[in-house]
Amino acid sequence: GPGAQLTYVGAQNWSKDTLAFQTNSIAVERDAKVLSLNVHLGGRQARHESHSRLLGPGAHSEMLAVTVANGSQEFDQRTLQTHISPNTTSNLLYKNALLDTAKTIFSGLIIVEPDAQKTDAKQTNRALLLSDNASINTKPQLEIFADDVKCTHGAAIGQLDDDQLFYLRARGIGEQDARSMLIHAFASDVLNGIKHERLRARLEEILVEKLHLP
């Protein structure tokens, strides 16, 4: 509703035999702010769809997710940011860390309707490949029907940074510990959006367990 503030956190760590389909639909009215954060760890194949509709001026939607995939897991992520009213904002950041032969798919779309002038929308997908056999397909997209907007979208796929590894090792940190620190920093960065300290700490623990970090 108008002026409302909502934080939604969904975390799943299902068994490796699970086939899953999840969907989130968020409607944000005038001057309301919503933070939606999803953590995806379990399942054999899992698809997650998230749709955020900005319905009133001043509405803001923050869409965050972190996924850690190992073994032969496959995660399919579809997102939609629909700006309907003027002076609305949205920000999407999805991070994926992949090990072994895991695979992730990301397809995101920002739609700006004709009346949604002064829209400010961002969409970012970042992936960290920790195995030569892991793979990701990513497709960020824009459909803009207004002429006074600021929209950005992009994807970045890479491995651990050699310079960052060298920096840590030059300060006496072993190679495995250095790698663990960088992986953990990449995956847990999204969780900084959670203000509830106990919840954030518990999700950090689950991430460390999934990544098999010391």
Buried (B, 14 or more C-beta within 10 A) or exposed (E): EEEEEEBEBBBBBBEEEEEBEBEBEBBBBBBBBBBBBBBBBBBBBBBBBBBBBBBBBBBBBBBBBBBBBBEEBBBBBBBBBBBBBBBBBBBBBBBBBBBBBBBBBBBBBBBBBEEBBBBBBBBBBBBBBBEEEBBBEBEBEBEBEBEEBEBEBEBEBEEBEEEBBEEBBEEEBEEEBBBBBBBBEBBBBBBEBBEEEEBBEEBBEBBBEBBEBE
